[in-house]
Amino acid sequence: MNQTETSLPNRYVIEDKHFSSDDKFVIADADGNVHYKVDSTLFVLGDKLTLYDAVGNELIRIRQEKLHLHPTYNIYSIHRDAEETQLASVKRTGPPTQRKLEISTSNGDYVMENRGGPFSREFLLKKDDSIVALVTKDTAPLKDTFWVEIANGTEEYHAFIMALIIVLSCAQRLPGNPLATPHQGNIKV
């Protein structure tokens, strides 16, 4: 999972377009250069998403497991021959107001948790108590925006981190979740 990616930024903007007919998520740097796109499979039970690089190469598949008390997702790396290798299993734990993801990988365990109170829009992604990324969420009526800052010096696979943010977005769309409703204002980076 610690793959070398050259010339990638440390800051990303992820737009979750709720009513879009094309890409469900677009992931760009702060200058607007698109690095990844995510499409969803329509008319299926549970989330089925695919993350592509900017030129359309399939990198990661995200699949929601059904029949779990808490939302559970699997993240797969895709090889050129379309063979899947599981990268992680992600589970939202605790009550909806806790908004915590536990991530199990063969490369160690991660946790993404809310930073602050139940209505805070900041999340920390940590591995072995070291901060990997800071995520800030802003909502609008037609889209959610996530601002992601990856810690300097980290060698984490950026596409994998983006997949974790996508899972965070999907896991928050449950009924009664306070983050599922829009708020007024903008978060500035």
RONUMI-948742 format. One record per residue (C-alpha): x, y, z. Coordinates in steps of 0.25 Angstrom, whole numbers, always signed. Example, Ala and Ser with C-alpha at 12.3 -4.5 7.8 and 13.67 -1.06 7.14 Angstrom:
+-------+-------+-------+
|  east | north |    up |
+-------+-------+-------+
|   +49 |   -18 |   +31 |
|   +55 |    -4 |   +29 |
+-------+-------+-------+
//
This chain:
+-------+-------+-------+
|  east | north |    up |
+-------+-------+-------+
|    +0 |    +0 |    +0 |
|   +12 |   +10 |    +2 |
|   +13 |   +12 |   -13 |
|   +22 |   +23 |   -18 |
|   +14 |   +34 |   -25 |
|   +22 |   +45 |   -32 |
|   +17 |   +60 |   -32 |
|    +5 |   +58 |   -24 |
|    +0 |   +69 |   -15 |
|    -2 |   +69 |    +0 |
|   -16 |   +76 |    -1 |
|   -28 |   +71 |    -9 |
|   -42 |   +76 |   -10 |
|   -53 |   +65 |   -12 |
|   -66 |   +69 |   -17 |
|   -78 |   +59 |   -15 |
|   -88 |   +63 |   -25 |
|  -102 |   +58 |   -20 |
|  -110 |   +59 |   -32 |
|   -99 |   +58 |   -43 |
|  -101 |   +49 |   -55 |
|   -86 |   +47 |   -58 |
|   -75 |   +46 |   -48 |
|   -80 |   +44 |   -33 |
|   -68 |   +50 |   -27 |
|   -57 |   +58 |   -33 |
|   -43 |   +59 |   -26 |
|   -34 |   +71 |   -30 |
|   -23 |   +79 |   -24 |
|   -25 |   +93 |   -18 |
|   -22 |   +99 |   -32 |
|   -33 |   +91 |   -38 |
|   -25 |   +80 |   -45 |
|   -33 |   +67 |   -45 |
|   -25 |   +55 |   -40 |
|   -36 |   +45 |   -38 |
|   -51 |   +42 |   -41 |
|   -61 |   +33 |   -34 |
|   -73 |   +27 |   -41 |
|   -84 |   +19 |   -35 |
|   -91 |    +7 |   -40 |
|  -106 |   +11 |   -41 |
|  -118 |    +2 |   -36 |
|  -111 |    -7 |   -27 |
|  -113 |    -9 |   -12 |
|  -101 |    -3 |    -4 |
|   -90 |    +6 |    -9 |
|   -82 |    +1 |   -21 |
|   -71 |   +11 |   -25 |
|   -59 |   +11 |   -34 |
|   -48 |   +21 |   -33 |
|   -40 |   +25 |   -45 |
|   -28 |   +33 |   -48 |
|   -29 |   +46 |   -56 |
|   -28 |   +38 |   -69 |
|   -38 |   +28 |   -66 |
|   -29 |   +16 |   -61 |
|   -37 |    +8 |   -51 |
|   -29 |    +8 |   -37 |
|   -38 |    +4 |   -26 |
|   -52 |    -2 |   -24 |
|   -61 |    +1 |   -11 |
|   -72 |    -9 |    -8 |
|   -81 |    -8 |    +4 |
|   -84 |   -21 |   +11 |
|   -99 |   -24 |   +13 |
|  -106 |   -29 |   +26 |
|   -97 |   -22 |   +36 |
|  -101 |   -14 |   +48 |
|   -91 |    -4 |   +45 |
|   -88 |    +1 |   +31 |
|   -76 |    -8 |   +26 |
|   -68 |    -6 |   +14 |
|   -57 |   -13 |    +7 |
|   -46 |    -6 |    -2 |
|   -39 |   -13 |   -13 |
|   -27 |   -10 |   -21 |
|   -29 |   -13 |   -36 |
|   -17 |   -18 |   -45 |
|   -16 |   -16 |   -60 |
|   -22 |   -30 |   -62 |
|   -34 |   -25 |   -54 |
|   -31 |   -35 |   -42 |
|   -35 |   -30 |   -29 |
|   -26 |   -30 |   -16 |
|   -33 |   -26 |    -3 |
|   -26 |   -13 |    +3 |
|   -35 |   -11 |   +15 |
|   -48 |   -14 |   +22 |
|   -55 |    -2 |   +28 |
|   -65 |    -1 |   +39 |
|   -73 |   +10 |   +45 |
|   -73 |    +8 |   +60 |
|   -81 |   +14 |   +71 |
|   -94 |   +22 |   +71 |
|   -96 |   +31 |   +58 |
|   -92 |   +44 |   +66 |
|   -78 |   +37 |   +69 |
|   -75 |   +36 |   +54 |
|   -63 |   +27 |   +55 |
|   -57 |   +18 |   +45 |
|   -48 |    +6 |   +48 |
|   -39 |    +2 |   +37 |
|   -32 |   -11 |   +36 |
|   -21 |   -14 |   +26 |
|   -10 |   -23 |   +24 |
|    -1 |   -11 |   +26 |
|    -6 |    -7 |   +40 |
|   -19 |    -2 |   +46 |
|   -24 |   +12 |   +44 |
|   -35 |   +20 |   +50 |
|   -43 |   +32 |   +45 |
|   -50 |   +40 |   +56 |
|   -57 |   +52 |   +58 |
|   -49 |   +63 |   +64 |
|   -57 |   +71 |   +74 |
|   -72 |   +70 |   +78 |
|   -83 |   +63 |   +71 |
|   -85 |   +74 |   +61 |
|   -71 |   +76 |   +57 |
|   -67 |   +75 |   +43 |
|   -53 |   +72 |   +45 |
|   -47 |   +58 |   +44 |
|   -33 |   +52 |   +47 |
|   -28 |   +40 |   +40 |
|   -18 |   +33 |   +49 |
|    -9 |   +21 |   +47 |
|    -2 |   +16 |   +60 |
|    -5 |   +29 |   +67 |
|    +2 |   +37 |   +56 |
|    -7 |   +47 |   +48 |
|    -8 |   +43 |   +33 |
|   -18 |   +53 |   +29 |
|   -27 |   +64 |   +33 |
|   -41 |   +65 |   +27 |
|   -51 |   +76 |   +27 |
|   -65 |   +75 |   +22 |
|   -73 |   +86 |   +16 |
|   -88 |   +83 |   +11 |
|   -96 |   +91 |    +1 |
|  -110 |   +87 |    -4 |
|  -105 |   +80 |   -17 |
|   -91 |   +75 |   -12 |
|   -82 |   +72 |    +0 |
|   -68 |   +77 |    -1 |
|   -56 |   +70 |    +7 |
|   -43 |   +78 |    +9 |
|   -32 |   +67 |   +11 |
|   -18 |   +71 |   +16 |
|    -8 |   +59 |   +16 |
|    +3 |   +60 |   +26 |
|   +16 |   +64 |   +21 |
|   +26 |   +53 |   +20 |
|   +16 |   +42 |   +19 |
|   +18 |   +31 |    +9 |
|    +3 |   +27 |    +9 |
|    -3 |   +23 |    -4 |
|   -12 |   +35 |    -7 |
|   -22 |   +28 |   -15 |
|   -25 |   +19 |    -3 |
|   -26 |   +31 |    +6 |
|   -36 |   +37 |    -4 |
|   -44 |   +24 |    -4 |
|   -45 |   +25 |   +11 |
|   -51 |   +39 |   +10 |
|   -61 |   +34 |    +0 |
|   -65 |   +23 |   +10 |
|   -66 |   +33 |   +21 |
|   -76 |   +41 |   +12 |
|   -84 |   +29 |    +9 |
|   -84 |   +24 |   +24 |
|   -90 |   +38 |   +28 |
|  -102 |   +38 |   +19 |
|  -110 |   +29 |   +29 |
|  -124 |   +35 |   +33 |
|  -123 |   +43 |   +46 |
|  -108 |   +46 |   +44 |
|  -106 |   +61 |   +47 |
|   -95 |   +62 |   +36 |
|  -106 |   +58 |   +25 |
|  -112 |   +72 |   +26 |
|  -106 |   +84 |   +19 |
|  -101 |   +96 |   +27 |
|   -99 |  +111 |   +23 |
|   -85 |  +116 |   +21 |
|   -72 |  +112 |   +14 |
|   -59 |  +106 |   +20 |
|   -47 |  +112 |   +15 |
|   -33 |  +105 |   +14 |
+-------+-------+-------+
//
